[in-house]
Amino acid sequence: MKMMMSIIFILMLNYNQLPIINLQFSLNEQLINYQFGIILEAKSIIKNQIIDNLFKIENLKFKILPRAYQNKLTKITELMSIKNKNKIIMGIDPGLATVGYGFIEVEKKEAKFITCGCIETKAKTDFNKRLEIINQELTQLIKKYQPDLCGVEQLFFCKNVKTAMNVGHARGVIIMTLSQNKVPFREFTPLQIKQTITSYGRADKKQIAEMVKLTLNLKQIPKKDDASDALAIALTTLYSKIYK
């Protein structure tokens, strides 16, 4: 009987304290909601400020945030702008007398023609000077169009050893120039290029040029084969699984 009375007394005591407990819980809940609301509002303000100044981050004056956070925010903004940027792919057909180049723009994996042409060096010009011309003109093209990736044709078997060596020297200068300008590049054999563009490993230059014209919606085939080949190399770089 005494035990039963004790239990009833405890229950009554706890029951009397229930309003106090409920009141305390309600106050805590309101405080948490209030604090959470402040956090959400602060996040919203910061988010809107970042979006409004996405491409003018250098003009923002952060007096409260430490410099480390400012640098991180700037880096994130730069990465976001790069991610939304269309890709530029360059194709290069190596040579000493003629270096073919072509630039295409990639938007949602669709290729658009930008430009194409050739870097030419005269046979009577000093050999070292010819390599220097290739380096200088290629550097100017890279700075002008700022490619994200470049495709370069690999050397194929050549019966004329002197010609092969000269082209090899020119190709070395091309690769060096790409590295100096921090342009990543991929290499493709003539067979890979032909199969990618025409689905036929023995396609001739005319067939390749026709496919380049159709793919890029050109009004006419590029006048020089080296320029057309360079565009084919750029397209091969795009279609390759290496490029993502």
Secondary structure, 3 states (H helix, E strand, C coil): CHHHHHHHHHHHHHHHHHHHHHHHHHHHHHHHHHHHHHHHHHHHHHHHHHHHCCCCHHHCCCCCCCHHHHHHHHHHHHHHHHHCCCEEEEEEECCCCEEEEEEEEEECCEEEEEEEEEEECCCCCCHHHHHHHHHHHHHHHHHHHCCCEEEEECCCCCCCHHHHHHHHHHHHHHHHHHHHCCCCEEEECHHHHHHHHHCCCCCCHHHHHHHHHHHCCCCCCCCCHHHHHHHHHHHHHHHCCCCC
